[in-house]
């Protein structure tokens, strides 16, 4: 977690990662959270993408950087580097594809093995 001070009060920055197999809806979840949009024709993420969501709580600005990671095996070495510094994680799976649920343990193992990750919360998201 990184905190900065500014004229309007304190600002807090939290990094949250979306992880899970390919085509489980991570990108659309990010689009809905950050821009209130949904694209039924979205393409697979290559590498990583992120959006920032701002909220004010008790007069303090809270900024969440939400990172969408590629779920394909070929990008695993690249995407796992972006777990560093993560404060939280959303593990996403597709309820209509049992294999994506079975992969949750592998995703969590990979996430918790990453150095410099300060995870305080992990949530499972059924899509």
C-alpha positions, 0 to 999 in steps of 0.5 A, spaced: 500 500 500 502 506 498 499 513 501 500 520 499 498 526 502 495 532 498 491 538 499 484 535 499 486 530 505 489 523 504 490 519 498 490 511 499 492 507 493 491 499 493 493 494 487 488 489 486 489 483 481 484 479 477 486 472 476 483 466 473 483 462 467 482 465 460 475 467 458 472 467 464 470 474 464 476 478 468 476 483 462 469 484 462 469 485 470 474 490 470 470 494 464 464 493 469 467 496 475 471 501 472 467 504 467 460 501 468 461 498 461 460 491 458 462 488 451 460 481 449 465 481 444 471 482 448 478 479 446 483 476 450 487 480 454 495 480 452 499 481 458 496 485 463 491 492 463 489 496 468 484 501 470 483 506 476 477 506 480 476 512 485 472 513 491 471 517 497 470 514 504 470 519 510 473 525 506 479 520 504 480 519 497 481 511 495 484 509 489 484 502 487 488 500 481 485 494 478 489 489 474 487 485 469 491 479 467 492 474 461 489 467 463 493 464 458 499 459 460 503 463 455 503 469 458 504 466 465 511 469 466 509 476 464 503 476 468 505 473 475 510 479 475 504 484 476 502 480 482 508 484 486 505 489 491 498 487 490 493 488 496 488 484 494 485 479 489 479 477 485 480 470 483 475 469 477 472 462 474 466 460 469 461 457 473 459 453 466 466 450 466 468 446 471 476 446 469 476 453 471 474 452 478 479 446 479 484 451 477 483 456 483 488 452 487 493 453 482 492 461 481 492 462 489 498 458 489 502 462 484 499 468 487 502 467 494 508 464 492 510 471 489 515 475 493 513 483 495 505 481 495 501 484 501 495 480 500 490 482 505 484 479 502 482 474 496 475 473 493 472 468 489 468 471 483 463 466 480 461 468 473 
